[in-house]
Amino acid sequence: MNLIGKMLDNRYEILEKIGNGGMATVYKAKCHVLNRFVAIKILKDEFTTDTDFIKRFNSEAQAAASLTHPNIVSIFDVGNEDNLYYIVMELIQGKTLKEIITEDGILSWKWSVNIAIQIASALEVAHKNNIIHRDIKPHNIIITEDGIAKVTDFGIAKAVSNSTITAFGTTIGSVHYFSPEHAKGGFTDAKSDLYSLGIVLYEMLTARVPFDADTPVSVALKQVQEEPVEPIEYNEQIPTSVNSIILKAMQKDPNCRYQNATEMLEDLSRSLKEPDGDFVEIRKSSGNSPTQKIPTIYDMDFDKKEERKAKKADTNQEEKPKGKIGAFFAKHKMLKVLVILLVAIALFFRSNVRNIGVILQTRRNSNSESC
């Protein structure tokens, strides 16, 4: 459908096509009300038949429109006309990060870290407003002519239903940046966005994605099952701190990643000052990897007991009694012996009283029978 020259909502005049994505086509347009140029993202025809998708699309776009940040592409309007569903956005002059990587190859580590800081800053604001991107990738990051990173399509990925993905393959191009839980169709949150940001930084510094294969399904399996080759092995110029930041962001277990964008921002900023510093703490999961045994409650209890035993052997100290009663008897050992004796005597007398009662009852029964 040729939309050039069409007027939407008697306000936006479509001038030219400037981009094409999996879900929508992007046009440059002029807003005749405010007399400015804007970008309009119009959904492709195949998505307009999915009513559930349209509802989510509108609600998510409206939520994203509330975000105001220098590293987020502003959303001005959301609407539909003649079965054309569209989002009106800030028009950015620049290139996508994917285009820059394709043209220039490996990027300098300082420039890459600065871009990652800007993306993380955008994510920090979005996550605090309970908006998860779910599709962070170089294609959705525009670098302006001044070197400013702008993240677009906030929250739009959430609108894509499983049926839409199956029918139209919407996110096939994004699977290289999916978190393991996203690839498995599980719950995604802020930590999923940080995993994707780790992959984006990986690609900037190596000019390759960590997991690749012939089919999207194979890539998704690698996201879930395989550990990435450390980026420093492809690019020796990467500082050790930056290498560690990437690996921490890309941990399979969400609990072992950065727990929020603020944490990742702090390490990224520190890496510019201490590129070879050993300040990134990486916790490895013992139970989330498919090739490892998942510990049961019994196993964890046993491990804790073994840890306590090791500490006792190393320190040569007696294990401290637990609880107030244990502590009391530890200080009054003679009283503890006395209590044990009293309990034993009580049990002895109780047993004898029962025996005497049984004998007396037997005698009464025999007397009554003789009568």
C-alpha positions in Angstrom: 0.0 0.0 0.0 1.4 3.4 -1.0 0.9 5.8 1.8 3.1 8.7 0.6 1.0 11.9 0.6 -1.7 10.4 2.8 -3.0 12.6 5.7 -3.7 10.8 8.9 -6.2 12.2 11.4 -6.3 15.4 9.3 -3.0 16.3 10.9 0.0 14.1 9.9 1.1 14.2 6.2 3.2 11.2 5.3 6.2 12.3 3.3 8.5 9.3 2.8 9.4 5.9 4.0 12.5 5.8 6.2 12.5 2.3 7.8 11.0 -1.1 7.9 10.8 -3.6 10.8 9.2 -6.8 11.7 6.0 -5.2 13.1 5.8 -1.9 11.4 6.9 0.5 8.7 8.4 3.8 9.6 7.6 7.0 7.7 8.7 10.6 7.9 5.7 12.9 8.3 4.9 16.5 9.0 2.5 17.5 11.8 0.5 20.4 10.4 -0.8 21.3 13.8 2.5 22.0 15.5 4.4 22.5 12.2 7.2 20.0 12.9 8.5 16.8 11.4 7.8 13.5 13.1 8.3 9.8 12.6 5.2 7.6 12.3 5.4 3.9 12.8 2.4 2.2 11.1 1.6 -1.4 12.0 1.7 -3.9 9.1 -1.6 -5.3 7.8 -1.2 -8.8 9.3 -1.3 -7.4 12.9 -4.4 -5.4 12.5 -6.5 -8.6 12.5 -5.4 -9.5 16.0 -7.8 -7.6 18.3 -5.9 -8.7 21.5 -2.7 -7.4 20.0 -4.3 -4.1 19.1 -5.5 -3.6 22.6 -2.1 -4.3 24.1 -0.4 -2.2 21.4 -2.5 0.8 22.4 -2.1 0.4 26.1 1.6 -0.2 26.0 2.2 2.7 23.6 0.3 5.0 25.9 2.3 3.8 28.9 5.6 4.4 27.0 4.4 7.9 26.0 4.7 8.8 29.7 8.4 8.3 29.7 10.6 11.4 29.4 14.3 10.9 29.1 17.1 12.2 26.8 18.0 8.6 25.9 14.4 7.5 25.0 12.6 8.3 21.8 9.6 10.4 22.8 6.1 9.2 21.8 3.8 12.1 20.9 0.6 10.3 19.8 -1.2 7.0 19.2 -4.1 6.5 16.9 -5.8 4.7 14.0 -7.6 5.6 10.8 -8.9 3.4 8.0 -7.6 0.4 9.8 -4.1 1.9 10.0 -2.7 1.8 13.5 0.1 4.1 14.1 2.4 5.7 16.7 3.8 9.2 16.2 7.3 9.6 17.6 10.2 12.0 17.8 12.1 12.1 14.5 15.8 11.3 15.1 18.5 12.1 12.6 21.1 9.3 12.8 21.8 5.6 12.3 20.8 2.5 14.2 23.5 0.9 16.3 23.1 -2.2 14.1 24.0 -0.1 11.0 27.1 1.3 12.8 28.3 -2.1 13.8 27.7 -3.5 10.3 29.6 -0.6 8.8 32.5 -0.2 11.3 32.9 -3.6 12.8 34.5 -3.7 16.3 33.9 -0.5 18.1 36.3 1.1 20.7 35.6 0.0 24.2 35.2 3.5 25.7 32.7 4.5 23.1 30.8 1.3 23.5 30.7 1.6 27.3 29.4 5.2 27.0 26.6 4.0 24.7 25.8 1.1 27.2 25.7 3.7 30.0 23.1 5.7 28.0 21.0 2.6 27.3 21.2 1.5 30.9 20.1 5.0 32.0 17.1 4.8 29.8 16.2 1.4 31.2 16.6 2.6 34.7 13.9 5.2 34.2 11.6 2.8 32.3 11.9 0.1 34.9 11.2 2.5 37.7 8.0 3.3 35.9 7.2 -0.5 35.6 7.8 -0.6 31.8 10.0 -3.4 30.5 11.3 -3.1 27.0 11.6 -6.9 26.2 13.3 -6.3 22.8 16.6 -4.5 23.5 18.8 -4.9 20.4 21.0 -2.7 18.2 18.2 -2.3 15.7 16.1 -0.5 18.4 18.9 1.9 19.4 19.4 5.0 17.3 22.7 6.9 17.5 22.2 10.6 16.7 24.7 12.7 14.8 25.9 14.0 18.2 26.6 10.5 19.5 23.5 10.3 21.7 21.9 6.9 22.1 18.1 6.9 21.8 16.1 3.7 22.7 12.9 3.2 20.8 9.9 0.8 20.9 9.6 0.8 24.7 6.9 -1.7 25.8 5.8 -2.5 22.3 7.2 -6.0 22.4 4.9 -6.9 25.3 1.9 -6.4 23.0 3.0 -9.3 20.8 1.0 -12.4 21.7 2.3 -15.9 21.3 -0.1 -16.5 18.5 1.2 -13.5 16.7 4.8 -14.7 17.0 3.8 -18.1 15.7 1.8 -16.8 12.8 4.1 -14.1 11.6 7.5 -14.7 13.1 7.6 -11.2 14.5 10.6 -11.7 16.8 12.7 -14.0 14.7 15.3 -11.3 14.3 15.4 -10.6 18.0 16.1 -14.1 19.3 19.9 -13.4 19.3 19.2 -10.9 22.1 16.6 -12.9 24.1 17.3 -13.8 27.7 17.0 -17.5 28.5 13.7 -17.0 30.3 12.3 -15.1 27.3 13.5 -17.8 24.9 11.7 -20.4 27.0 8.5 -18.3 27.0 8.8 -17.6 30.7 8.4 -14.5 32.9 10.5 -11.6 31.8 11.4 -8.6 33.9 14.0 -5.8 34.3 16.8 -8.4 34.5 15.8 -9.7 31.1 16.4 -6.3 29.6 19.8 -6.2 31.3 20.7 -9.6 29.8 19.9 -8.2 26.3 22.0 -5.1 27.0 24.9 -7.4 27.9 24.6 -9.0 24.4 24.4 -5.5 22.8 27.7 -4.5 24.5 29.2 -7.9 23.5 28.3 -7.3 19.9 29.7 -3.7 19.9 33.0 -5.0 21.2 33.3 -8.1 19.1 31.2 -7.4 16.0 29.4 -10.7 16.6 26.6 -12.0 18.7 27.5 -14.6 21.4 25.0 -17.2 20.1 24.3 -17.9 16.4 22.9 -20.8 14.4 21.0 -21.6 11.2 17.5 -21.4 12.8 15.9 -19.2 15.4 15.0 -22.3 17.4 18.7 -23.4 17.5 19.7 -19.9 18.7 17.1 -20.0 21.4 18.4 -23.3 22.6 21.9 -22.0 22.8 20.6 -19.0 24.8 19.2 -21.5 27.3 21.9 -24.1 27.4 25.3 -22.8 26.4 27.8 -20.4 28.0 29.1 -17.6 25.8 32.7 -17.4 24.7 34.2 -14.6 26.7 34.3 -11.4 24.6 37.9 -10.7 25.6 38.9 -13.9 23.6 37.7 -12.2 20.4 39.0 -8.7 21.3 42.1 -8.4 23.5 41.6 -4.7 23.8 38.6 -5.2 26.1 39.4 -4.3 29.7 38.9 -7.1 32.3 36.3 -5.1 34.1 34.2 -4.6 31.0 34.6 -8.3 30.1 33.3 -9.1 33.6 30.3 -6.7 33.3 29.2 -8.4 30.1 29.5 -11.9 31.7 27.6 -10.8 34.8 24.8 -9.3 32.7 24.6 -12.5 30.7 24.3 -15.0 33.5 21.7 -17.7 32.8 20.2 -17.4 36.2 18.4 -14.0 36.6 19.4 -14.0 40.3 23.1 -14.0 39.4 22.8 -11.0 37.0 22.6 -7.3 37.9 19.4 -7.0 39.8 18.6 -3.6 38.4 19.9 -1.0 35.9 21.3 1.1 38.6 23.8 -1.6 39.7 24.9 -2.1 36.1 25.2 1.7 35.6 27.6 1.9 38.6 29.9 -0.8 37.3 29.9 0.6 33.8 30.8 4.1 35.0 33.5 2.7 37.3 35.0 0.7 34.4 35.8 4.0 32.7 37.9 5.0 35.7 39.3 1.5 36.6 39.3 -0.4 33.3 41.4 -3.3 34.8 39.8 -3.1 38.3 38.5 -6.3 39.9 35.3 -4.9 41.3 32.7 -6.9 39.4 31.2 -9.6 41.6 29.9 -12.6 39.6 27.9 -15.2 41.4 27.5 -18.5 39.6 24.3 -20.5 39.9 24.7 -24.1 41.1 21.3 -25.2 40.1 20.1 -23.4 37.0 22.4 -24.9 34.3 20.8 -27.8 32.3 24.1 -29.7 32.6 24.2 -29.5 36.4 22.2 -31.4 39.1 19.5 -29.2 40.6 19.9 -29.5 44.4 16.9 -30.8 46.4 16.1 -29.5 49.9 17.8 -32.5 51.4 21.0 -31.8 49.4 21.0 -28.2 50.5 20.5 -29.2 54.2 23.3 -31.7 53.8 25.6 -29.1 52.3 24.9 -26.7 55.1 25.8 -29.4 57.7 29.0 -30.1 55.8 29.8 -26.4 55.8 29.3 -26.3 59.6 31.5 -29.3 60.0 34.3 -27.8 58.0 34.2 -24.6 60.0 34.4 -26.6 63.2 37.4 -28.5 62.0 39.1 -25.4 60.8 38.6 -23.2 63.9 38.9 -26.0 66.4 36.0 -24.6 68.3 33.0 -26.4 69.7 29.7 -26.0 67.9 27.7 -23.4 69.8 24.5 -24.7 71.3 21.4 -23.3 69.6 18.5 -21.8 71.5 18.1 -20.3 75.0 17.6 -23.7 76.7 20.7 -25.1 75.1 22.7 -22.1 76.2 21.3 -22.3 79.8 22.3 -26.0 80.2 25.7 -25.3 78.7 26.4 -22.9 81.6 24.8 -25.2 84.2 26.0 -28.7 83.4 25.3 -30.1 86.9 21.7 -28.9 86.7 21.4 -30.6 83.3 22.5 -33.9 85.0 20.1 -33.4 87.8 17.2 -32.8 85.4 18.0 -36.0 83.5 18.0 -38.0 86.8 14.7 -36.5 87.8 13.1 -37.4 84.5 14.5 -40.9 84.7 13.1 -41.3 88.3 9.7 -40.0 87.2 9.5 -42.4 84.3 10.6 -45.3 86.6 7.8 -44.5 89.2 5.3 -44.0 86.4 6.1 -47.4 85.1 5.9 -49.1 88.5 2.5 -47.4 89.3 1.1 -48.8 86.1 2.3 -52.3 87.0 0.8 -52.1 90.5 -2.5 -51.0 89.1 -2.5 -53.9 86.7 -1.8 -56.4 89.6 -4.6 -54.9 91.8 -7.1 -55.1 88.9 -6.1 -58.7 88.2 -6.7 -59.6 91.9 -10.2 -58.0 91.9 -11.2 -59.9 88.8 -10.1 -63.2 90.3 -12.0 -62.5 93.5 -15.1 -61.7 91.7 -14.9 -64.9 89.7 -14.5 -67.0 92.8 -17.7 -65.5 94.3 
